[in-house]
Amino acid sequence: MKLRDYARKMGVRYETAWRWFKQGHLAGQPLPSGTSVIFAPEEMGATQQPVSVAVSARVVAVSARVAAAEHRPKLERQADRLMAYSRANG
């Protein structure tokens, strides 16, 4: 199948699939026309996708502030809310 069709089927951007292909994570071959043909998992005899990409942990900075010194006790609660939101939304 074409690389673009593979990307759509796997739910990733074309650029991501192209990078995987260039890094050797996908089995396939480039055609003289410039089209990259990817061997589908069914054609390779596998039942799962051939790509194994490890998800790395991301570091995110969360910043909280208050407008006045008298609101400082609310700062911890605000920071906790921001951290919970960040965890929930990746």
C-alpha positions in Angstrom: 0.0 0.0 0.0 1.1 3.6 -0.5 2.8 5.3 2.4 0.0 7.9 2.6 -2.7 5.1 2.8 -0.6 3.4 5.5 -0.4 6.6 7.5 -4.2 7.1 7.3 -4.9 3.5 8.3 -2.6 3.8 11.3 -3.9 7.2 12.3 -0.6 9.1 12.1 0.5 12.0 9.9 2.2 11.2 6.6 5.4 12.9 7.8 5.6 10.5 10.8 5.1 7.4 8.6 7.7 8.8 6.1 10.2 9.3 9.0 9.5 5.7 10.2 10.1 4.4 6.7 13.4 6.3 6.4 14.5 5.1 9.8 13.8 1.5 8.7 10.9 0.8 11.1 8.6 0.0 8.2 9.1 -2.7 5.6 8.7 -1.4 2.1 10.4 -0.1 -1.0 10.6 3.2 -2.9 9.4 3.1 -6.5 11.3 4.9 -9.3 8.4 7.3 -9.5 9.2 8.4 -5.9 6.2 6.7 -4.4 7.0 4.6 -1.3 5.2 1.3 -1.1 4.7 -0.2 2.4 4.1 -3.9 2.9 0.9 -4.3 4.9 1.0 -6.3 8.1 -1.2 -9.0 6.4 1.3 -9.3 3.5 4.2 -9.7 6.0 2.4 -12.5 7.9 1.9 -10.4 11.1 -1.3 -9.7 12.8 -0.1 -6.5 14.5 1.4 -3.3 13.1 5.1 -3.7 12.3 6.1 -0.5 14.0 7.3 -0.6 17.5 7.8 3.0 18.7 8.5 3.6 22.4 6.7 6.5 24.0 9.1 8.6 25.9 8.1 10.6 29.0 7.7 14.3 28.5 8.7 17.0 30.9 6.2 19.8 31.2 6.6 23.0 33.2 3.5 24.2 35.0 3.4 27.8 36.2 0.8 29.3 38.6 0.6 32.8 40.0 -1.7 35.0 42.0 -2.4 38.7 41.6 -2.0 39.7 45.2 -0.2 38.5 48.3 -3.5 37.9 50.1 -4.4 35.2 47.5 -1.2 33.3 48.1 -2.9 30.5 50.1 -4.8 29.7 46.9 -1.6 29.2 44.9 -1.0 25.6 46.0 -4.6 24.6 45.1 -4.2 26.3 41.7 -0.9 24.5 41.1 -2.5 21.2 42.0 -5.4 21.8 39.6 -2.9 22.6 36.8 -0.9 19.5 37.4 -4.1 17.3 37.5 -5.2 18.9 34.2 -1.8 18.3 32.6 -1.8 14.6 33.7 -5.3 14.1 32.4 -4.6 15.7 29.0 -1.2 14.2 28.3 
